[in-house]
Amino acid sequence: METVIHLRGAVALLGRFPALAGVDLDVAAGEIVLVRGPNGAGKTTLLRALAGLVPFTAGDATVLGHDLRRDRVRHRPRVGLLSFHGGLYDELTVADNVWFWTRAAGADQADAEAAMAVLGLDGRLAGVDVAKLSSGQRRRVALAVLLARRPELWLLDEPHAGLDNDARDLLDGLVREAATAGATVLVASHELERAGALAARQVVVSGGIVRDEETPGAA
Amino acid sequence: MLRDALLIAGRDLRVEWRSRVATNQVAPLALVIVMLFAFALDPARGILARAAPGLFWVAVVLCALLIVQRAATVESGDGVRDALRLTALSPAGMFLGKVLAIGAELLALEALLLVGVIVLYNAAPSTEGWPLVVATAALATACIAAAGTLYGVLASGLRVRDTLLPLLLLPVLAPVLIGATRAFEAAFAGVPADGWLWLGLLGVFALVYIVIGALAYGPLLEET
């Protein structure tokens, strides 16, 4: 199986603080990996660094065949990051947001419409300003954007937060479908029961390093 | 790059259309500024008519600060900057798109202000001066929009951006203010030939600001 993420002694700094202090990690295509650990352990930084938003300053870091120490930009359009912040324009409607971000990612209108339909955003909600949505609905919109982009690497930061049970089930189904289709998924979550059931593998981040890897049920 | 620029410009103008900040806040402010100048400088003494070109561009620059600040704020929403960095959009295209959107808003504002100046100050360009007025407005607007977009992204990552942006931008726009005012003076005085040199200067500034902005926007988006 093709290796999508390869990290060896990877270091990433936030200011002068080593948020990632020598991470070793290999993830193959189609894997779903749960990234767990206490607050401040470096989970979010790990996802952001894999997306190319935070530079690796030492070690080896290859993602989707790109050496991120040399170039952390070119692989970005192939990465989907569902962050806690959402990355949506409050002044625009749901449909405008999904359409804009889909076009910006190089995908087309049909991808945006299909993603909105899957997430149940194609009805009345499509014309509602994002500023008027609940946090769970915003999460759905962000997920629709991610889905429309069709990324090869899904980086999900606390993806279940704010979602109701139906939306959580929907999200889990989408993640499994994507992995079956060959996408690689990293899920950083504190909801160990649900995210653990989703993942085939778990890694624990603590103090900026990946301390151990466990299979589900062993944690 | 053109596709990216049009996508960004369309989004910014859509945000403006929905929020109506320029139409409901900036445009009325521009008219208030023009009226305050009229109150402060008695029209009967002829000072207003003589100072009209300079007052026009001072009003434009002050209102441009608000438009630029608003355009920068759009990109500072929760996670928006990261999301933009993860797209396939070229930084130069993003820059040009924001310049186009700010430029379109500024041109509309300038048209409104020009009407205000003509009505309230009893000063208007001569018939032969209109081409110079239009060309000056286009180039000065390009300068303001390009510099504003560049400094907007520079300041947008900072907590003090609201106060820092005018401080950074106004000195950079001073030569534009001078050049545009001189060109307008020539157009208003009916000697447009005297203004073409200033127009050339504005053209050089516009080119420099746009080239520097297109090159620097990407690194600034990454680092600030």
HADDOCK unambig.tbl for C-alpha pairs under 7 A between the chains (distance, minus, plus):
assign (segid A and resid 76 and name CA) (segid B and resid 86 and name CA) 4.97 0.50 0.50
assign (segid A and resid 76 and name CA) (segid B and resid 87 and name CA) 6.79 0.50 0.50
assign (segid A and resid 77 and name CA) (segid B and resid 86 and name CA) 5.63 0.50 0.50
assign (segid A and resid 77 and name CA) (segid B and resid 87 and name CA) 5.21 0.50 0.50
assign (segid A and resid 77 and name CA) (segid B and resid 88 and name CA) 5.31 0.50 0.50
assign (segid A and resid 85 and name CA) (segid B and resid 78 and name CA) 5.11 0.50 0.50
assign (segid A and resid 85 and name CA) (segid B and resid 79 and name CA) 4.93 0.50 0.50
assign (segid A and resid 86 and name CA) (segid B and resid 78 and name CA) 6.67 0.50 0.50
assign (segid A and resid 86 and name CA) (segid B and resid 79 and name CA) 5.78 0.50 0.50
assign (segid A and resid 87 and name CA) (segid B and resid 77 and name CA) 6.99 0.50 0.50
assign (segid A and resid 87 and name CA) (segid B and resid 78 and name CA) 5.60 0.50 0.50
assign (segid A and resid 87 and name CA) (segid B and resid 79 and name CA) 3.98 0.50 0.50
assign (segid A and resid 87 and name CA) (segid B and resid 80 and name CA) 4.00 0.50 0.50
assign (segid A and resid 87 and name CA) (segid B and resid 83 and name CA) 5.67 0.50 0.50
assign (segid A and resid 88 and name CA) (segid B and resid 80 and name CA) 6.07 0.50 0.50
assign (segid A and resid 89 and name CA) (segid B and resid 77 and name CA) 6.92 0.50 0.50
assign (segid A and resid 91 and name CA) (segid B and resid 15 and name CA) 5.85 0.50 0.50
assign (segid A and resid 91 and name CA) (segid B and resid 18 and name CA) 6.62 0.50 0.50
assign (segid A and resid 91 and name CA) (segid B and resid 19 and name CA) 6.51 0.50 0.50
assign (segid A and resid 92 and name CA) (segid B and resid 15 and name CA) 6.20 0.50 0.50
assign (segid A and resid 104 and name CA) (segid B and resid 87 and name CA) 5.62 0.50 0.50
assign (segid A and resid 104 and name CA) (segid B and resid 88 and name CA) 6.15 0.50 0.50
assign (segid A and resid 104 and name CA) (segid B and resid 89 and name CA) 5.96 0.50 0.50
assign (segid A and resid 105 and name CA) (segid B and resid 87 and name CA) 4.74 0.50 0.50
assign (segid A and resid 105 and name CA) (segid B and resid 88 and name CA) 5.15 0.50 0.50
assign (segid A and resid 106 and name CA) (segid B and resid 88 and name CA) 6.37 0.50 0.50
